[in-house]
């Protein structure tokens, strides 16, 4: 009898959890926030990629010509670590 009661409670809990997760996933506020977050991440990465494409001829020359020590100690050059992906295009 105890096993049947525990099994029934487990099924009820599983159904309640499914309904709760479904209601959260289909909630317009949650889906709007999640969609906005994903769109914003994509938008920012796309803008950053476009800026890298536009400015790599200028910034990456300085990065290429800098020594290993300068790349670690000079804050202007150290922040251009993304230039590693563009050195072959110079």
trRosetta pair geometry for C-beta under 8 A, 3 or more apart (Angstrom, degrees):
i j d omega theta_ij theta_ji phi_ij phi_ji
1 4 5.8 -53 -151 34 33 110
1 5 6.4 32 152 -17 65 107
2 5 5.6 -55 -148 38 33 113
2 6 6.2 33 153 -18 67 107
3 6 5.8 -54 -146 39 30 110
3 7 6.2 32 154 -20 64 107
4 7 5.7 -53 -146 37 31 112
4 8 6.3 33 153 -21 64 105
5 8 5.7 -52 -147 35 30 112
5 9 6.4 31 153 -17 63 106
6 9 5.7 -53 -147 37 32 112
6 10 6.3 36 153 -22 64 105
7 10 5.6 -53 -149 34 31 114
7 11 6.5 31 153 -18 65 104
8 11 5.8 -54 -149 35 31 109
8 12 6.3 29 153 -16 65 107
9 12 5.7 -54 -144 39 31 110
9 13 6.1 32 155 -19 65 108
10 13 5.7 -55 -146 38 28 111
10 14 6.3 30 154 -20 63 107
11 14 5.7 -54 -147 36 30 112
11 15 6.4 29 154 -17 65 105
12 15 5.8 -54 -148 37 31 110
12 16 6.3 30 154 -18 65 108
13 16 5.7 -55 -144 39 31 111
13 17 6.2 31 156 -19 65 107
14 17 5.7 -53 -144 38 29 111
14 18 6.3 33 154 -21 63 106
15 18 5.7 -53 -148 35 31 113
15 19 6.4 30 154 -17 64 105
16 19 5.8 -54 -148 37 31 110
16 20 6.2 32 153 -20 65 108
17 20 5.6 -54 -144 37 32 113
17 21 6.3 28 158 -15 66 106
18 21 6.0 -55 -144 40 28 106
18 22 6.1 27 156 -17 63 112
19 22 5.7 -58 -144 41 28 112
19 23 6.1 28 158 -20 65 107
20 23 5.9 -54 -144 36 27 109
20 24 6.4 25 156 -16 62 107
21 24 5.8 -56 -148 38 31 110
21 25 6.1 27 156 -17 66 110
22 25 5.8 -57 -141 39 29 108
22 26 6.0 6 165 -1 66 114
23 26 6.3 -67 -138 49 25 96
23 27 6.3 50 154 -54 62 97
24 27 5.6 -35 -150 -3 30 121
24 30 5.8 79 178 -40 66 173
25 30 7.0 -104 -120 104 18 138
25 31 7.4 62 171 -69 46 99
26 31 7.0 -6 -151 -36 24 130
27 30 4.1 69 75 14 107 109
27 31 6.5 167 79 -8 53 86
28 31 5.9 -58 -135 46 30 104
28 32 5.8 34 162 -23 66 110
29 32 5.9 -56 -144 37 24 111
29 33 6.4 23 156 -17 61 108
30 33 5.9 -57 -148 37 28 109
30 34 6.1 23 157 -15 65 110
31 34 5.7 -54 -139 41 32 110
31 35 5.9 33 159 -19 66 109
32 35 5.9 -55 -142 40 26 109
32 36 6.2 27 158 -18 62 109
33 36 5.8 -58 -148 38 27 111
33 37 6.3 29 154 -21 64 107
34 37 5.7 -53 -148 34 30 113
34 38 6.4 27 155 -16 65 106
35 38 5.9 -55 -146 38 31 108
35 39 6.2 30 156 -18 66 108
36 39 5.7 -55 -143 39 30 111
36 40 6.1 31 158 -20 65 108
37 40 5.8 -56 -146 36 27 110
37 41 6.5 28 155 -19 63 105
38 41 5.9 -53 -149 34 31 111
38 42 6.5 27 154 -15 64 107
39 42 5.8 -60 -151 40 31 110
39 43 6.0 32 153 -22 67 110
40 43 5.5 -53 -140 37 31 113
40 44 6.2 27 161 -16 65 107
41 44 6.2 -58 -147 38 26 106
41 45 6.4 20 158 -13 63 110
42 45 6.0 -60 -146 40 28 106
42 46 6.2 29 156 -21 65 109
43 46 5.8 -57 -148 36 27 111
43 47 6.5 25 155 -17 63 107
44 47 5.7 -54 -147 37 32 110
44 48 6.3 32 155 -19 66 106
45 48 5.6 -52 -145 37 34 113
45 49 6.3 38 154 -22 65 105
46 49 5.7 -52 -148 35 31 113
46 50 6.5 31 152 -18 63 105
47 50 5.7 -53 -148 36 33 112
47 51 6.4 33 153 -19 65 104
48 51 5.7 -53 -149 36 33 112
48 52 6.5 35 152 -20 65 103
49 52 5.7 -51 -149 34 32 112
49 53 6.5 33 152 -19 64 105
50 53 5.6 -53 -149 36 33 113
50 54 6.3 30 154 -19 65 108
51 54 5.7 -57 -145 37 32 110
51 55 6.0 -5 169 9 68 115
52 55 6.7 -76 -135 51 22 86
52 56 5.7 41 170 -54 65 104
52 82 5.9 -91 -118 133 130 136
52 86 7.1 -163 167 -48 102 139
53 56 6.5 -33 -132 0 19 114
55 58 5.6 -60 -168 46 70 106
55 59 5.2 39 143 -4 100 117
56 59 6.2 -70 -125 53 31 93
56 60 4.6 14 -172 -11 74 127
56 83 6.6 150 -140 -121 90 80
56 86 4.3 -102 -160 174 141 164
56 89 7.0 41 124 78 138 127
56 90 7.9 -126 145 -71 98 92
57 60 6.9 -39 -101 40 11 101
57 61 7.0 20 170 -29 47 107
57 90 7.2 145 -124 -113 59 82
58 61 6.7 -67 -169 19 21 108
58 62 7.8 7 150 -6 56 105
59 62 6.2 -61 -166 36 40 108
59 63 6.4 35 145 -17 72 111
59 80 5.3 -160 160 -126 114 139
59 83 6.4 -138 116 -82 94 124
60 63 5.0 -52 -144 41 45 116
60 64 5.9 51 154 -26 72 101
60 80 6.9 -169 -91 167 56 127
60 83 3.9 164 -115 -145 91 117
60 86 5.0 -103 -94 94 163 119
60 87 6.4 -154 177 -84 122 59
60 90 5.9 -145 110 -66 117 128
61 64 5.7 -51 -146 34 30 112
61 65 6.3 17 158 -9 64 110
61 90 6.3 154 -85 -143 72 138
62 65 6.1 -62 -144 43 28 104
62 66 6.4 39 154 -37 63 105
62 76 7.9 -37 130 125 142 110
62 77 6.4 -128 132 -102 101 96
62 80 7.5 79 82 48 100 166
63 66 5.8 -49 -149 17 29 116
63 71 7.1 69 -155 -108 75 101
63 77 5.7 153 -105 -153 68 86
63 80 4.6 -125 -78 108 130 128
63 83 4.0 105 77 68 162 162
63 87 7.7 -111 100 -83 109 99
64 83 7.1 -123 -47 148 75 131
64 87 5.6 138 -95 -128 108 100
64 90 6.1 -107 -42 51 159 167
66 70 4.0 -127 -171 94 102 126
66 71 5.2 131 114 -59 124 77
66 74 6.9 -119 -144 41 140 138
66 77 4.8 98 -77 -153 171 153
67 70 4.7 97 51 7 74 103
67 71 7.1 -134 96 -8 40 86
68 71 5.8 -54 -153 31 31 113
68 72 6.8 16 154 -9 63 107
69 72 6.1 -67 -154 41 33 103
69 73 5.8 -1 162 3 72 119
70 73 6.2 -70 -127 51 28 92
70 74 4.9 4 -173 0 74 122
70 77 5.6 24 142 60 90 161
71 74 7.2 -30 -88 43 14 94
71 77 5.4 -104 -111 130 49 116
71 78 6.0 115 172 -90 51 65
71 81 7.9 97 -174 -91 107 78
72 78 6.3 71 -134 -98 19 115
73 78 7.4 173 47 -49 15 124
74 77 4.2 48 89 23 115 108
74 78 6.1 167 82 -19 55 89
75 78 5.6 -54 -133 39 31 113
75 79 6.3 31 166 -22 64 106
76 79 6.5 -60 -156 30 23 106
76 80 7.4 14 149 -14 56 110
77 80 5.8 -65 -160 34 39 111
78 81 6.9 1 178 -47 47 96
80 83 4.8 25 153 -18 97 118
81 84 6.3 -8 174 -12 61 108
82 85 6.2 -38 177 23 63 109
82 86 7.5 40 132 -1 74 110
83 86 5.3 -73 -155 49 54 104
83 87 6.3 77 148 -56 82 83
84 87 6.2 -27 -149 -11 32 115
86 89 5.2 -57 -169 36 69 115
86 90 7.0 79 138 -38 82 91
87 90 5.9 -45 -158 10 43 114
